Amino acid sequence: MNRGAGLRDERESLLDRYAPLLVVACALALVVAVDPRGEFPINDDWAYAHSVRWLLDEHRIRLSDWIAMNLLPQTLAGGVVAWFAGYSFSALRHLTQAVSVGVAWLTFGWFVTAGVRRRDALIATLVVMAMPCWPVLSNSYMTDLYGMLFALPAAALFFRALRDPALSVLAAATALTAIGMLQRQVVVVIPAAFFIAWLAANRPWRRRTLAIGIAPLAAVLAVEFAYQAYLAHGPGVPQAQEYLHGRVLPALQKIADNEGGYYRGWVVTNFLSIVAYLGLFAAPWLLWLGLPRRPRERWILLAAVALLVAVTVATGLWPPYRDHNVIDAAGIGPFVLYDGQPTGIAPLDRSPGLIWRVAGVAVAFGIAMLCRAVFLSARAIAGGVARDGGDRGERLFLLALIAGYLGPFVITDYIDRYLLFVLPFVLALAARAEPAPPSPVGQRAAQAAALAWIAGVLALGAMATHDYFVWNRARWDAIRAAEAMGGTPETIDGGFEYNGYYRFEIRPQEQHRGKSWWWVNDDRYVVAFTVIPGYVERARFDVDRWLPRTPASVRLLERAPP
């Protein structure tokens, strides 16, 4: 036996064995690198923290009108943590950090269940964690990872049930989905996808076949209707839920009418931006999987990549593709201060730069490879999903899940962080799409490049999230300085999180013309990145940043005397 081959096999065996531990270690390392200290809310999590506060005070589940999610498991878990450790944003953040480690481990398990080799599952999991929204979501009290905590094992069990519909497996999958539905309503796409794939793979349809397919979806919907009834007859259904639940059907009518003469075009651009983002996030995994084996297919793929790069250069449409989202051209955001959003007068560098241009090339590669994966999967499904020993509906399950999740966002709207939920399923579809082994031509170099890309994006994401917390700490130092000067939530514009936390629940919810939209009453004191007209600087707080595009300082301003 070749000694070198033996050592390589031994190393690969060790990697397979300890891959889950490496995933957990990486998740913990990201938390340490970000250094997410600070007693303050992040993004929307002030609204979710309100539910924990009300649970402790009122001993019931009540949701803020800002909340569109069901939020039940997260609120209960937050209540338990706050009961023992005391109510604070830091305690809730620590809970999410623990959840993020669990989700990373479950993501690895999902890929293994989907048929990915353990060493490859490690790479796929790192690709998910390298999605730039992961570090900030895992160090906040946002809802996304809590939804994935239940969705991933539920999807894995339904995936298994396509081949082995044991009652215990279906019961566990249904229970996890129901809990996940009580966290985020989008989890319902999992039993819906199972229903579609199960019926497609088990023809002719008999009574037992129909019962197995419909029972999980019916049970989950029953749980949702019961929870909605509780809200409607108790604390009330949040305004955001009523708004979002009622958006899809009107959006379809807008498409039919082409409202405003532009709505159909807007939907198309919305769809293209989602595909572009998924291409960017999936690019290192697709590179790791390798190029097509047939030379003709490789040349077609490379030609498509070149064409997409040329279109990007000609149009100047470099990533990121959404304004004022978590992923901002200036770093991790959103930058929700007076001069950051939506006025845009802060001196933030949002030019394409080298990094975003390189990302644009990765987007082109990712789009081409994803389109190929979808085509191969659709062709395989058209050839039949119920062949003995072959696909038993797994590809259709993945396609239906992805389409069911993304469809409402395509016709309404979305935030970039929503794509984290669907990314593990997109990567699994890509892994199962290729019917033949990849081309050995340049495979080792391609995998080395994929590892370098993953490491680079993980590092950049951690650094950008570190800076996000640093400038937020400076922001809250400025708020405290304003309070020391006599400022109150009535007279301070401290940014979206500050005014949302202290003023959104005040009735009536007022937005004053000429002031920031986040419920500012009197902006005598303003926290901003730069001095704005009509104000004088009272204090400046330097930001110990790691990246050059991060704002160098946060300022406390006071309205100039007349």
MARROGU-791279 format. One record per residue (C-alpha): y negated, z negated, x negated. Coordinates in steps of 0.5 Angstrom, whole numbers, padded with zeros to 4 digits, always signed. Layout:
% residues N
YZX
...
END
This chain:
% residues 562
+0000+0000+0000
-0007+0002-0002
-0010-0005-0005
-0017-0002-0002
-0015+0000+0004
-0011-0007+0005
-0018-0011+0003
-0022-0007+0008
-0016-0008+0014
-0017-0016+0012
-0024-0015+0013
-0024-0012+0019
-0019-0017+0022
-0024-0022+0020
-0030-0019+0023
-0026-0018+0030
-0024-0025+0030
-0031-0028+0029
-0035-0023+0032
-0036-0028+0038
-0039-0033+0033
-0043-0028+0030
-0046-0026+0036
-0048-0033+0038
-0051-0034+0031
-0055-0028+0032
-0058-0031+0038
-0059-0038+0035
-0063-0034+0029
-0067-0031+0034
-0069-0037+0037
-0071-0040+0030
-0075-0034+0028
-0079-0034+0034
-0081-0041+0033
-0083-0041+0041
-0087-0048+0041
-0092-0049+0046
-0093-0053+0052
-0095-0047+0057
-0092-0042+0061
-0091-0035+0059
-0092-0029+0063
-0089-0030+0070
-0085-0036+0069
-0091-0041+0071
-0089-0039+0078
-0081-0041+0077
-0083-0047+0074
-0087-0049+0081
-0080-0049+0084
-0077-0054+0079
-0084-0058+0081
-0083-0058+0088
-0075-0059+0088
-0077-0066+0084
-0082-0067+0089
-0080-0065+0096
-0072-0065+0094
-0072-0058+0097
-0072-0051+0095
-0079-0047+0096
-0081-0041+0092
-0088-0039+0091
-0091-0033+0094
-0091-0030+0087
-0084-0030+0087
-0079-0024+0089
-0073-0027+0086
-0068-0031+0090
-0068-0036+0084
-0063-0041+0087
-0059-0042+0081
-0065-0042+0076
-0069-0047+0080
-0063-0052+0081
-0061-0052+0073
-0068-0053+0072
-0069-0059+0076
-0063-0062+0073
-0066-0061+0066
-0073-0063+0068
-0069-0070+0072
-0066-0072+0065
-0071-0069+0060
-0078-0069+0064
-0082-0064+0067
-0085-0059+0062
-0085-0052+0060
-0082-0054+0053
-0076-0057+0057
-0075-0051+0061
-0075-0046+0055
-0070-0050+0052
-0065-0049+0058
-0067-0041+0058
-0065-0041+0050
-0058-0044+0052
-0057-0039+0057
-0059-0033+0052
-0054-0036+0048
-0049-0035+0053
-0051-0029+0056
-0050-0026+0049
-0043-0028+0048
-0042-0026+0055
-0045-0019+0053
-0040-0019+0048
-0034-0020+0053
-0036-0015+0058
-0036-0010+0052
-0029-0012+0050
-0027-0012+0058
-0030-0005+0058
-0025-0002+0053
-0029-0003+0047
-0026-0005+0040
-0028-0012+0038
-0032-0010+0032
-0036-0004+0036
-0037-0009+0041
-0041-0014+0036
-0045-0008+0035
-0046-0006+0042
-0048-0013+0043
-0053-0013+0038
-0056-0007+0040
-0057-0011+0047
-0061-0016+0043
-0065-0012+0039
-0068-0009+0046
-0075-0012+0045
-0076-0016+0051
-0070-0020+0049
-0073-0025+0044
-0079-0026+0049
-0075-0027+0055
-0070-0032+0052
-0076-0036+0050
-0079-0037+0057
-0077-0039+0064
-0077-0032+0066
-0071-0030+0071
-0068-0024+0067
-0063-0027+0063
-0061-0032+0069
-0059-0026+0073
-0055-0023+0067
-0051-0030+0066
-0047-0028+0073
-0048-0021+0073
-0044-0019+0067
-0038-0024+0068
-0038-0021+0075
-0038-0014+0073
-0032-0015+0068
-0028-0018+0073
-0029-0012+0078
-0028-0008+0072
-0021-0011+0071
-0020-0011+0079
-0020-0003+0079
-0013-0003+0075
-0011-0010+0077
-0014-0012+0084
-0011-0019+0084
-0014-0024+0089
-0016-0029+0084
-0020-0024+0080
-0023-0021+0086
-0025-0028+0089
-0028-0030+0082
-0032-0024+0082
-0034-0025+0089
-0036-0032+0088
-0040-0030+0081
-0044-0024+0085
-0046-0029+0090
-0049-0034+0086
-0052-0028+0082
-0055-0025+0088
-0058-0032+0090
-0061-0031+0083
-0063-0024+0083
-0062-0019+0089
-0061-0013+0084
-0054-0016+0083
-0051-0014+0089
-0051-0007+0086
-0044-0009+0082
-0040-0010+0089
-0043-0004+0092
-0041+0000+0085
-0034-0003+0086
-0033-0001+0093
-0035+0006+0091
-0030+0006+0085
-0025+0003+0089
-0025+0008+0095
-0025+0014+0090
-0019+0011+0086
-0015+0009+0092
-0014+0015+0097
-0011+0015+0102
-0015+0010+0105
-0011+0004+0108
-0013-0002+0112
-0011-0006+0106
-0015-0001+0101
-0021-0002+0105
-0021-0009+0106
-0021-0010+0098
-0027-0005+0097
-0031-0008+0103
-0030-0015+0103
-0033-0017+0096
-0040-0013+0098
-0039-0016+0105
-0039-0023+0103
-0044-0023+0098
-0049-0020+0103
-0047-0025+0108
-0049-0030+0103
-0056-0027+0102
-0057-0027+0109
-0056-0034+0110
-0061-0036+0104
-0066-0031+0107
-0065-0035+0114
-0066-0042+0110
-0072-0039+0107
-0075-0036+0114
-0073-0043+0118
-0075-0047+0112
-0081-0047+0107
-0082-0039+0108
-0080-0033+0105
-0085-0031+0099
-0090-0026+0100
-0087-0022+0094
-0080-0022+0097
-0083-0019+0104
-0087-0014+0100
-0081-0012+0095
-0076-0012+0101
-0080-0007+0105
-0082-0002+0099
-0076+0002+0099
-0075+0006+0106
-0083+0007+0106
-0082+0010+0099
-0077+0015+0101
-0082+0017+0107
-0088+0018+0101
-0083+0022+0097
-0082+0026+0104
-0089+0027+0105
-0091+0028+0098
-0096+0022+0100
-0103+0024+0096
-0100+0030+0094
-0098+0027+0088
-0092+0022+0090
-0086+0027+0088
-0089+0028+0081
-0090+0021+0080
-0083+0019+0082
-0081+0025+0077
-0085+0022+0071
-0083+0015+0073
-0075+0017+0072
-0077+0021+0066
-0080+0014+0063
-0074+0010+0065
-0069+0015+0061
-0074+0015+0055
-0074+0008+0055
-0066+0008+0056
-0066+0013+0050
-0070+0009+0045
-0066+0002+0047
-0059+0006+0046
-0060+0010+0040
-0057+0006+0035
-0051+0005+0039
-0050+0012+0040
-0051+0014+0033
-0046+0008+0031
-0041+0012+0036
-0042+0018+0032
-0044+0026+0034
-0039+0030+0038
-0033+0033+0034
-0034+0040+0036
-0039+0044+0031
-0042+0048+0037
-0043+0041+0041
-0046+0038+0035
-0051+0044+0034
-0053+0044+0041
-0054+0037+0041
-0059+0037+0035
-0063+0043+0038
-0064+0039+0044
-0066+0033+0040
-0071+0038+0036
-0074+0041+0042
-0075+0034+0045
-0079+0032+0039
-0083+0038+0039
-0085+0036+0046
-0087+0029+0044
-0091+0032+0039
-0094+0037+0043
-0096+0032+0049
-0097+0026+0045
-0093+0022+0049
-0090+0017+0044
-0087+0010+0046
-0088+0005+0049
-0089+0009+0056
-0092+0003+0060
-0099+0000+0060
-0099-0007+0060
-0092-0009+0060
-0088-0013+0055
-0087-0008+0050
-0094-0006+0048
-0096-0001+0043
-0100-0007+0040
-0094-0011+0040
-0090-0016+0045
-0094-0018+0051
-0097-0017+0056
-0104-0019+0053
-0107-0022+0060
-0113-0024+0058
-0120-0022+0060
-0121-0017+0055
-0114-0015+0054
-0112-0013+0061
-0114-0009+0065
-0121-0008+0062
-0118-0006+0055
-0124-0008+0051
-0121-0012+0046
-0120-0009+0039
-0112-0008+0040
-0109-0002+0036
-0105+0002+0041
-0105+0008+0036
-0098+0012+0035
-0097+0010+0028
-0091+0011+0024
-0087+0006+0028
-0088+0009+0034
-0087+0016+0032
-0080+0014+0029
-0079+0011+0035
-0080+0018+0039
-0075+0021+0034
-0070+0016+0036
-0072+0017+0044
-0070+0024+0043
-0064+0023+0040
-0062+0018+0045
-0064+0022+0051
-0060+0028+0049
-0054+0023+0047
-0054+0020+0054
-0055+0026+0058
-0049+0029+0054
-0045+0022+0056
-0047+0023+0064
-0045+0030+0064
-0038+0028+0061
-0037+0022+0065
-0039+0026+0072
-0034+0032+0069
-0029+0027+0068
-0030+0024+0075
-0030+0031+0079
-0023+0032+0075
-0020+0026+0079
-0021+0018+0078
-0014+0016+0081
-0009+0019+0076
-0004+0015+0074
-0005+0012+0067
-0012+0015+0067
-0019+0013+0069
-0018+0009+0075
-0025+0009+0077
-0028+0006+0071
-0033+0011+0070
-0035+0012+0077
-0036+0004+0077
-0041+0005+0071
-0045+0011+0074
-0045+0008+0081
-0048+0001+0078
-0053+0005+0074
-0055+0009+0079
-0056+0004+0084
-0060-0001+0080
-0065+0004+0077
-0065+0008+0084
-0070+0003+0087
-0074+0003+0081
-0075+0010+0080
-0078+0011+0087
-0082+0005+0087
-0084+0002+0080
-0081-0002+0075
-0083-0006+0069
-0080-0005+0062
-0076-0012+0062
-0072-0010+0068
-0068-0005+0064
-0065-0010+0060
-0060-0012+0066
-0057-0005+0066
-0057-0003+0058
-0050-0006+0057
-0047-0002+0063
-0051+0004+0060
-0048+0003+0053
-0041+0002+0056
-0041+0009+0060
-0043+0012+0053
-0037+0009+0050
-0032+0011+0055
-0035+0018+0056
-0033+0022+0050
-0026+0024+0051
-0024+0026+0043
-0026+0021+0037
-0033+0023+0034
-0034+0028+0028
-0032+0025+0021
-0038+0029+0018
-0043+0024+0016
-0040+0018+0020
-0041+0013+0015
-0048+0015+0014
-0049+0015+0021
-0047+0008+0022
-0050+0005+0016
-0057+0008+0019
-0055+0005+0026
-0054-0002+0023
-0061-0001+0019
-0064+0001+0025
-0061-0005+0029
-0063-0010+0024
-0070-0007+0023
-0071-0007+0031
-0069-0015+0031
-0073-0016+0026
-0079-0013+0029
-0078-0016+0036
-0077-0023+0033
-0084-0022+0029
-0088-0019+0035
-0085-0025+0039
-0087-0030+0034
-0094-0027+0034
-0094-0027+0042
-0093-0035+0041
-0098-0036+0036
-0104-0033+0040
-0102-0036+0046
-0102-0043+0042
-0109-0041+0040
-0111-0039+0047
-0109-0046+0050
-0112-0049+0044
-0118-0045+0047
-0117-0048+0054
-0117-0055+0052
-0123-0054+0048
-0126-0051+0054
-0124-0057+0058
-0127-0062+0053
-0133-0059+0054
-0133-0060+0062
-0129-0054+0064
-0124-0054+0070
-0119-0049+0073
-0125-0047+0077
-0129-0045+0072
-0125-0043+0066
-0122-0036+0066
-0116-0037+0061
-0112-0031+0063
-0106-0030+0068
-0102-0035+0066
-0107-0041+0066
-0110-0039+0073
-0104-0037+0076
-0101-0044+0075
-0107-0048+0077
-0110-0043+0082
-0105-0039+0085
-0102-0044+0090
-0110-0046+0093
-0111-0043+0099
-0114-0038+0101
-0112-0034+0095
-0119-0031+0093
-0120-0025+0088
-0128-0025+0086
-0131-0018+0085
-0133-0017+0077
-0128-0022+0075
-0121-0022+0073
-0116-0021+0078
-0112-0027+0077
-0115-0032+0082
-0121-0033+0078
-0127-0037+0081
-0132-0038+0076
-0132-0035+0069
-0137-0040+0066
-0132-0041+0060
-0127-0035+0058
-0122-0034+0053
-0122-0027+0050
-0120-0024+0044
-0127-0021+0042
-0134-0023+0044
-0136-0020+0051
-0143-0018+0053
-0146-0024+0057
-0143-0029+0053
-0143-0033+0047
-0138-0036+0042
-0137-0043+0043
-0130-0043+0038
-0126-0039+0035
-0118-0040+0033
-0115-0036+0028
-0108-0033+0029
-0103-0034+0024
-0100-0027+0025
-0094-0023+0022
-0096-0016+0024
-0102-0013+0023
-0103-0011+0030
-0103-0018+0033
-0110-0020+0035
-0113-0024+0029
-0116-0029+0033
-0118-0032+0040
-0125-0034+0042
-0127-0039+0047
-0134-0036+0050
-0139-0039+0055
-0143-0035+0059
-0150-0034+0056
-0156-0038+0059
-0160-0033+0064
END
